[in-house]
């Protein structure tokens, strides 16, 4: 998934703490906000565009494997869960 913001009023409305912020601070706040578990987004600022790339296919595939492992462990099938 890709999210694109234009630096300015809209971005500052959603993230008011970023008003008059430097690019490094904007990137830091957005990485923290859009991080899902161990998955961190890639945030790029070019001119007035802020682009956030989130690897949703990887997140979804890992999530299904996680649920499978939890289910196996709940059933006491640790040897089956270990390789996953």
N, CA, C and O atoms as a GROMACS GRO file, in nm:
protein
  336
    1UNK      N    1   0.085  -0.115   0.000
    1UNK     CA    2   0.000   0.000   0.000
    1UNK      C    3   0.090   0.123   0.000
    1UNK      O    4   0.196   0.125   0.063
    2UNK      N    5   0.046   0.223  -0.071
    2UNK     CA    6   0.121   0.348  -0.076
    2UNK      C    7   0.027   0.463  -0.038
    2UNK      O    8  -0.083   0.475  -0.091
    3UNK      N    9   0.073   0.546   0.054
    3UNK     CA   10  -0.002   0.663   0.098
    3UNK      C   11   0.082   0.785   0.062
    3UNK      O   12   0.202   0.790   0.091
    4UNK      N   13   0.019   0.884   0.000
    4UNK     CA   14   0.090   1.004  -0.039
    4UNK      C   15   0.021   1.125   0.022
    4UNK      O   16  -0.100   1.145   0.003
    5UNK      N   17   0.097   1.205   0.094
    5UNK     CA   18   0.049   1.331   0.150
    5UNK      C   19   0.125   1.445   0.084
    5UNK      O   20   0.241   1.430   0.045
    6UNK      N   21   0.059   1.559   0.073
    6UNK     CA   22   0.127   1.681   0.035
    6UNK      C   23   0.159   1.754   0.164
    6UNK      O   24   0.072   1.775   0.248
    7UNK      N   25   0.287   1.793   0.178
    7UNK     CA   26   0.324   1.867   0.299
    7UNK      C   27   0.243   1.996   0.300
    7UNK      O   28   0.237   2.069   0.201
    8UNK      N   29   0.182   2.023   0.412
    8UNK     CA   30   0.102   2.145   0.422
    8UNK      C   31  -0.015   2.126   0.515
    8UNK      O   32  -0.009   2.048   0.610
    9UNK      N   33  -0.123   2.198   0.486
    9UNK     CA   34  -0.238   2.204   0.576
    9UNK      C   35  -0.300   2.067   0.605
    9UNK      O   36  -0.331   2.038   0.720
   10UNK      N   37  -0.318   1.982   0.502
   10UNK     CA   38  -0.383   1.854   0.524
   10UNK      C   39  -0.299   1.765   0.616
   10UNK      O   40  -0.350   1.707   0.712
   11UNK      N   41  -0.171   1.755   0.586
   11UNK     CA   42  -0.082   1.674   0.672
   11UNK      C   43  -0.080   1.729   0.813
   11UNK      O   44  -0.080   1.653   0.910
   12UNK      N   45  -0.078   1.862   0.827
   12UNK     CA   46  -0.075   1.924   0.959
   12UNK      C   47  -0.208   1.909   1.033
   12UNK      O   48  -0.210   1.912   1.156
   13UNK      N   49  -0.318   1.892   0.960
   13UNK     CA   50  -0.447   1.867   1.024
   13UNK      C   51  -0.449   1.727   1.084
   13UNK      O   52  -0.499   1.707   1.195
   14UNK      N   53  -0.395   1.629   1.010
   14UNK     CA   54  -0.392   1.491   1.058
   14UNK      C   55  -0.287   1.473   1.168
   14UNK      O   56  -0.311   1.404   1.266
   15UNK      N   57  -0.172   1.536   1.150
   15UNK     CA   58  -0.062   1.527   1.245
   15UNK      C   59  -0.024   1.669   1.290
   15UNK      O   60   0.075   1.724   1.242
   16UNK      N   61  -0.101   1.728   1.381
   16UNK     CA   62  -0.075   1.867   1.420
   16UNK      C   63   0.063   1.888   1.483
   16UNK      O   64   0.116   1.999   1.481
   17UNK      N   65   0.121   1.783   1.539
   17UNK     CA   66   0.253   1.796   1.600
   17UNK      C   67   0.362   1.819   1.495
   17UNK      O   68   0.475   1.852   1.530
   18UNK      N   69   0.329   1.801   1.366
   18UNK     CA   70   0.428   1.817   1.260
   18UNK      C   71   0.431   1.957   1.199
   18UNK      O   72   0.508   1.981   1.107
   19UNK      N   73   0.349   2.048   1.249
   19UNK     CA   74   0.348   2.183   1.195
   19UNK      C   75   0.487   2.245   1.208
   19UNK      O   76   0.546   2.248   1.316
   20UNK      N   77   0.538   2.293   1.097
   20UNK     CA   78   0.671   2.356   1.090
   20UNK      C   79   0.785   2.261   1.128
   20UNK      O   80   0.887   2.306   1.180
   21UNK      N   81   0.769   2.134   1.105
   21UNK     CA   82   0.872   2.035   1.140
   21UNK      C   83   0.969   2.014   1.024
   21UNK      O   84   0.936   2.037   0.908
   22UNK      N   85   1.089   1.971   1.058
   22UNK     CA   86   1.190   1.934   0.959
   22UNK      C   87   1.155   1.795   0.903
   22UNK      O   88   1.081   1.720   0.964
   23UNK      N   89   1.211   1.764   0.786
   23UNK     CA   90   1.183   1.636   0.721
   23UNK      C   91   1.217   1.516   0.809
   23UNK      O   92   1.141   1.418   0.810
   24UNK      N   93   1.327   1.520   0.880
   24UNK     CA   94   1.367   1.408   0.965
   24UNK      C   95   1.262   1.380   1.073
   24UNK      O   96   1.232   1.265   1.103
   25UNK      N   97   1.206   1.485   1.130
   25UNK     CA   98   1.104   1.467   1.233
   25UNK      C   99   0.974   1.414   1.173
   25UNK      O  100   0.908   1.330   1.234
   26UNK      N  101   0.939   1.461   1.055
   26UNK     CA  102   0.819   1.412   0.986
   26UNK      C  103   0.834   1.263   0.959
   26UNK      O  104   0.742   1.185   0.985
   27UNK      N  105   0.950   1.222   0.907
   27UNK     CA  106   0.974   1.081   0.879
   27UNK      C  107   0.966   0.999   1.006
   27UNK      O  108   0.903   0.893   1.006
   28UNK      N  109   1.025   1.044   1.113
   28UNK     CA  110   1.024   0.972   1.240
   28UNK      C  111   0.882   0.952   1.292
   28UNK      O  112   0.847   0.841   1.334
   29UNK      N  113   0.802   1.056   1.290
   29UNK     CA  114   0.664   1.047   1.340
   29UNK      C  115   0.582   0.953   1.253
   29UNK      O  116   0.506   0.871   1.306
   30UNK      N  117   0.596   0.963   1.121
   30UNK     CA  118   0.516   0.879   1.032
   30UNK      C  119   0.559   0.732   1.038
   30UNK      O  120   0.475   0.643   1.031
   31UNK      N  121   0.688   0.707   1.053
   31UNK     CA  122   0.734   0.568   1.068
   31UNK      C  123   0.675   0.509   1.195
   31UNK      O  124   0.626   0.396   1.195
   32UNK      N  125   0.679   0.584   1.303
   32UNK     CA  126   0.622   0.537   1.430
   32UNK      C  127   0.471   0.512   1.416
   32UNK      O  128   0.420   0.411   1.466
   33UNK      N  129   0.400   0.602   1.350
   33UNK     CA  130   0.255   0.592   1.339
   33UNK      C  131   0.213   0.474   1.252
   33UNK      O  132   0.118   0.402   1.287
   34UNK      N  133   0.281   0.452   1.140
   34UNK     CA  134   0.240   0.349   1.046
   34UNK      C  135   0.310   0.215   1.067
   34UNK      O  136   0.292   0.123   0.987
   35UNK      N  137   0.389   0.200   1.172
   35UNK     CA  138   0.452   0.072   1.203
   35UNK      C  139   0.346  -0.025   1.253
   35UNK      O  140   0.262   0.010   1.336
   36UNK      N  141   0.351  -0.148   1.200
   36UNK     CA  142   0.256  -0.251   1.239
   36UNK      C  143   0.337  -0.370   1.288
   36UNK      O  144   0.398  -0.442   1.209
   37UNK      N  145   0.339  -0.390   1.420
   37UNK     CA  146   0.421  -0.496   1.477
   37UNK      C  147   0.567  -0.471   1.444
   37UNK      O  148   0.618  -0.362   1.470
   38UNK      N  149   0.635  -0.570   1.387
   38UNK     CA  150   0.777  -0.551   1.354
   38UNK      C  151   0.798  -0.486   1.216
   38UNK      O  152   0.912  -0.464   1.174
   39UNK      N  153   0.689  -0.456   1.146
   39UNK     CA  154   0.698  -0.405   1.010
   39UNK      C  155   0.696  -0.252   1.008
   39UNK      O  156   0.597  -0.190   1.047
   40UNK      N  157   0.807  -0.195   0.962
   40UNK     CA  158   0.818  -0.050   0.955
   40UNK      C  159   0.800  -0.005   0.810
   40UNK      O  160   0.853  -0.069   0.719
   41UNK      N  161   0.726   0.103   0.788
   41UNK     CA  162   0.709   0.153   0.652
   41UNK      C  163   0.833   0.228   0.604
   41UNK      O  164   0.918   0.267   0.683
   42UNK      N  165   0.840   0.247   0.476
   42UNK     CA  166   0.947   0.329   0.418
   42UNK      C  167   0.884   0.465   0.385
   42UNK      O  168   0.788   0.474   0.309
   43UNK      N  169   0.939   0.570   0.444
   43UNK     CA  170   0.886   0.706   0.425
   43UNK      C  171   0.989   0.787   0.347
   43UNK      O  172   1.105   0.796   0.385
   44UNK      N  173   0.942   0.847   0.237
   44UNK     CA  174   1.029   0.927   0.152
   44UNK      C  175   0.966   1.066   0.135
   44UNK      O  176   0.845   1.078   0.111
   45UNK      N  177   1.047   1.169   0.147
   45UNK     CA  178   0.999   1.305   0.123
   45UNK      C  179   1.076   1.361   0.004
   45UNK      O  180   1.198   1.372   0.007
   46UNK      N  181   1.001   1.397  -0.099
   46UNK     CA  182   1.058   1.460  -0.218
   46UNK      C  183   0.978   1.586  -0.248
   46UNK      O  184   0.857   1.580  -0.271
   47UNK      N  185   1.045   1.698  -0.245
   47UNK     CA  186   0.980   1.828  -0.262
   47UNK      C  187   0.871   1.842  -0.157
   47UNK      O  188   0.900   1.842  -0.038
   48UNK      N  189   0.745   1.855  -0.198
   48UNK     CA  190   0.635   1.869  -0.103
   48UNK      C  191   0.553   1.741  -0.088
   48UNK      O  192   0.446   1.744  -0.027
   49UNK      N  193   0.600   1.630  -0.144
   49UNK     CA  194   0.527   1.504  -0.134
   49UNK      C  195   0.590   1.412  -0.030
   49UNK      O  196   0.711   1.391  -0.028
   50UNK      N  197   0.505   1.358   0.055
   50UNK     CA  198   0.547   1.260   0.154
   50UNK      C  199   0.486   1.127   0.112
   50UNK      O  200   0.364   1.113   0.108
   51UNK      N  201   0.570   1.029   0.080
   51UNK     CA  202   0.524   0.899   0.034
   51UNK      C  203   0.556   0.794   0.140
   51UNK      O  204   0.669   0.784   0.189
   52UNK      N  205   0.453   0.718   0.175
   52UNK     CA  206   0.468   0.611   0.275
   52UNK      C  207   0.439   0.479   0.206
   52UNK      O  208   0.329   0.458   0.154
   53UNK      N  209   0.537   0.390   0.205
   53UNK     CA  210   0.521   0.258   0.145
   53UNK      C  211   0.512   0.154   0.255
   53UNK      O  212   0.602   0.139   0.337
   54UNK      N  213   0.400   0.081   0.255
   54UNK     CA  214   0.376  -0.024   0.354
   54UNK      C  215   0.366  -0.157   0.279
   54UNK      O  216   0.288  -0.170   0.185
   55UNK      N  217   0.446  -0.254   0.321
   55UNK     CA  218   0.449  -0.384   0.255
   55UNK      C  219   0.334  -0.471   0.307
   55UNK      O  220   0.356  -0.564   0.385
   56UNK      N  221   0.212  -0.441   0.263
   56UNK     CA  222   0.094  -0.514   0.312
   56UNK      C  223   0.093  -0.662   0.275
   56UNK      O  224   0.050  -0.743   0.357
   57UNK      N  225   0.139  -0.702   0.154
   57UNK     CA  226   0.140  -0.846   0.127
   57UNK      C  227   0.226  -0.924   0.227
   57UNK      O  228   0.188  -1.034   0.270
   58UNK      N  229   0.339  -0.868   0.263
   58UNK     CA  230   0.426  -0.936   0.360
   58UNK      C  231   0.359  -0.941   0.497
   58UNK      O  232   0.365  -1.043   0.566
   59UNK      N  233   0.296  -0.832   0.536
   59UNK     CA  234   0.226  -0.828   0.665
   59UNK      C  235   0.116  -0.933   0.668
   59UNK      O  236   0.102  -1.006   0.766
   60UNK      N  237   0.036  -0.941   0.560
   60UNK     CA  238  -0.074  -1.036   0.556
   60UNK      C  239  -0.024  -1.180   0.558
   60UNK      O  240  -0.083  -1.265   0.624
   61UNK      N  241   0.083  -1.208   0.486
   61UNK     CA  242   0.134  -1.345   0.484
   61UNK      C  243   0.190  -1.383   0.621
   61UNK      O  244   0.169  -1.495   0.668
   62UNK      N  245   0.260  -1.291   0.685
   62UNK     CA  246   0.315  -1.318   0.817
   62UNK      C  247   0.202  -1.333   0.920
   62UNK      O  248   0.213  -1.414   1.012
   63UNK      N  249   0.097  -1.256   0.905
   63UNK     CA  250  -0.015  -1.263   0.999
   63UNK      C  251  -0.082  -1.400   0.995
   63UNK      O  252  -0.115  -1.457   1.099
   64UNK      N  253  -0.103  -1.453   0.874
   64UNK     CA  254  -0.167  -1.584   0.864
   64UNK      C  255  -0.077  -1.693   0.924
   64UNK      O  256  -0.127  -1.785   0.988
   65UNK      N  257   0.055  -1.683   0.902
   65UNK     CA  258   0.147  -1.780   0.962
   65UNK      C  259   0.147  -1.768   1.114
   65UNK      O  260   0.151  -1.869   1.185
   66UNK      N  261   0.142  -1.646   1.163
   66UNK     CA  262   0.138  -1.623   1.308
   66UNK      C  263   0.014  -1.689   1.368
   66UNK      O  264   0.022  -1.758   1.469
   67UNK      N  265  -0.100  -1.668   1.306
   67UNK     CA  266  -0.225  -1.727   1.356
   67UNK      C  267  -0.219  -1.880   1.354
   67UNK      O  268  -0.269  -1.946   1.445
   68UNK      N  269  -0.156  -1.934   1.250
   68UNK     CA  270  -0.143  -2.079   1.240
   68UNK      C  271  -0.056  -2.133   1.353
   68UNK      O  272  -0.089  -2.234   1.414
   69UNK      N  273   0.055  -2.065   1.381
   69UNK     CA  274   0.145  -2.107   1.488
   69UNK      C  275   0.074  -2.099   1.624
   69UNK      O  276   0.085  -2.191   1.705
   70UNK      N  277   0.002  -1.992   1.647
   70UNK     CA  278  -0.071  -1.977   1.774
   70UNK      C  279  -0.173  -2.089   1.789
   70UNK      O  280  -0.186  -2.149   1.896
   71UNK      N  281  -0.245  -2.117   1.682
   71UNK     CA  282  -0.346  -2.224   1.685
   71UNK      C  283  -0.282  -2.359   1.717
   71UNK      O  284  -0.335  -2.435   1.799
   72UNK      N  285  -0.169  -2.389   1.653
   72UNK     CA  286  -0.100  -2.516   1.680
   72UNK      C  287  -0.053  -2.523   1.825
   72UNK      O  288  -0.066  -2.627   1.889
   73UNK      N  289   0.001  -2.413   1.876
   73UNK     CA  290   0.050  -2.410   2.014
   73UNK      C  291  -0.065  -2.427   2.113
   73UNK      O  292  -0.050  -2.495   2.215
   74UNK      N  293  -0.178  -2.366   2.082
   74UNK     CA  294  -0.294  -2.380   2.171
   74UNK      C  295  -0.341  -2.525   2.178
   74UNK      O  296  -0.399  -2.567   2.278
   75UNK      N  297  -0.317  -2.601   2.073
   75UNK     CA  298  -0.355  -2.742   2.070
   75UNK      C  299  -0.244  -2.832   2.123
   75UNK      O  300  -0.259  -2.955   2.126
   76UNK      N  301  -0.132  -2.771   2.166
   76UNK     CA  302  -0.022  -2.847   2.221
   76UNK      C  303   0.067  -2.911   2.114
   76UNK      O  304   0.147  -2.998   2.147
   77UNK      N  305   0.055  -2.870   1.990
   77UNK     CA  306   0.131  -2.928   1.879
   77UNK      C  307   0.256  -2.842   1.853
   77UNK      O  308   0.273  -2.785   1.745
   78UNK      N  309   0.342  -2.835   1.952
   78UNK     CA  310   0.461  -2.750   1.947
   78UNK      C  311   0.560  -2.794   1.839
   78UNK      O  312   0.621  -2.710   1.773
   79UNK      N  313   0.574  -2.925   1.819
   79UNK     CA  314   0.668  -2.974   1.717
   79UNK      C  315   0.624  -2.932   1.576
   79UNK      O  316   0.708  -2.907   1.490
   80UNK      N  317   0.493  -2.923   1.555
   80UNK     CA  318   0.441  -2.878   1.424
   80UNK      C  319   0.458  -2.726   1.408
   80UNK      O  320   0.479  -2.676   1.298
   81UNK      N  321   0.449  -2.654   1.518
   81UNK     CA  322   0.457  -2.507   1.515
   81UNK      C  323   0.602  -2.458   1.501
   81UNK      O  324   0.627  -2.353   1.442
   82UNK      N  325   0.697  -2.535   1.555
   82UNK     CA  326   0.836  -2.491   1.557
   82UNK      C  327   0.894  -2.452   1.420
   82UNK      O  328   0.953  -2.346   1.409
   83UNK      N  329   0.878  -2.534   1.316
   83UNK     CA  330   0.938  -2.498   1.188
   83UNK      C  331   0.878  -2.372   1.124
   83UNK      O  332   0.945  -2.302   1.048
   84UNK      N  333   0.755  -2.344   1.156
   84UNK     CA  334   0.688  -2.226   1.098
   84UNK      C  335   0.744  -2.102   1.160
   84UNK      O  336   0.701  -1.991   1.125
   0.00000   0.00000   0.00000
